[in-house]
């Protein structure tokens, strides 16, 4: 997987549209004996849509010209975070558009991974790949593939969820959980003390308590 660090606060004015799907009864001309099958397809489609919307990651399907074919609710929310402007749902953030360009212009079908940092909203991870659609062409997928799949993940949100799980598992106090979160975000002891408005010795005490709770049978290094 190709990786790259990126930071672009702006965005480009690519147009977008959403495909609205309406679930209806069997259309005229469908034989009665086929109606159960038809309803089963609709039910499966509705279930798939619900599963995609329930994904914690943002999921975007783009055409070659960067028009949005589909994006789930998390994708819309995370793209708003990635954008420098508010209340505009018809533009792709520049970082997403540029990643799409790299996939289209690239000579490989290998997925691309991008770690992106914003000063306001923290760390994001994006992936981009061709959406496989019934072709075995390994040389030039542009000739056959129509869509590009982009996933967007807020790394800080994921980390906070992990900390919540560990807090319950190891019975960490709220302050210990705060310290543990900042440690995982690679803050120094001094930076943690400044951010939480506590002394350096207090930070060290919290770290020692966290270590004891997470590893009760291991001794601390001297």
Secondary structure as the mmCIF struct_conf table of DSSP 4:
data_model
#
loop_
_struct_conf.conf_type_id
_struct_conf.id
_struct_conf.beg_label_comp_id
_struct_conf.beg_label_asym_id
_struct_conf.beg_label_seq_id
_struct_conf.end_label_comp_id
_struct_conf.end_label_asym_id
_struct_conf.end_label_seq_id
STRN STRN1 UNK A 2 UNK A 6
STRN STRN2 UNK A 11 UNK A 11
BEND BEND1 UNK A 25 UNK A 25
HELX_LH_PP_P HELX_LH_PP_P1 UNK A 26 UNK A 27
TURN_TY1_P TURN_TY1_P1 UNK A 28 UNK A 29
HELX_RH_3T_P HELX_RH_3T_P1 UNK A 32 UNK A 34
HELX_RH_AL_P HELX_RH_AL_P1 UNK A 35 UNK A 54
BEND BEND2 UNK A 56 UNK A 57
STRN STRN3 UNK A 58 UNK A 63
TURN_TY1_P TURN_TY1_P2 UNK A 64 UNK A 65
STRN STRN4 UNK A 68 UNK A 71
HELX_RH_AL_P HELX_RH_AL_P2 UNK A 73 UNK A 82
BEND BEND3 UNK A 83 UNK A 87
BEND BEND4 UNK A 90 UNK A 91
STRN STRN5 UNK A 93 UNK A 93
HELX_RH_AL_P HELX_RH_AL_P3 UNK A 94 UNK A 105
BEND BEND5 UNK A 107 UNK A 107
BEND BEND6 UNK A 110 UNK A 110
STRN STRN6 UNK A 112 UNK A 118
TURN_TY1_P TURN_TY1_P3 UNK A 119 UNK A 121
STRN STRN7 UNK A 122 UNK A 130
BEND BEND7 UNK A 134 UNK A 134
BEND BEND8 UNK A 138 UNK A 139
HELX_RH_3T_P HELX_RH_3T_P2 UNK A 141 UNK A 143
TURN_TY1_P TURN_TY1_P4 UNK A 144 UNK A 144
STRN STRN8 UNK A 147 UNK A 154
HELX_RH_AL_P HELX_RH_AL_P4 UNK A 155 UNK A 170
TURN_TY1_P TURN_TY1_P5 UNK A 171 UNK A 171
HELX_RH_AL_P HELX_RH_AL_P5 UNK A 174 UNK A 184
TURN_TY1_P TURN_TY1_P6 UNK A 185 UNK A 186
HELX_RH_AL_P HELX_RH_AL_P6 UNK A 189 UNK A 196
TURN_TY1_P TURN_TY1_P7 UNK A 197 UNK A 197
HELX_RH_AL_P HELX_RH_AL_P7 UNK A 200 UNK A 214
TURN_TY1_P TURN_TY1_P8 UNK A 216 UNK A 217
BEND BEND9 UNK A 218 UNK A 218
HELX_LH_PP_P HELX_LH_PP_P2 UNK A 219 UNK A 221
#
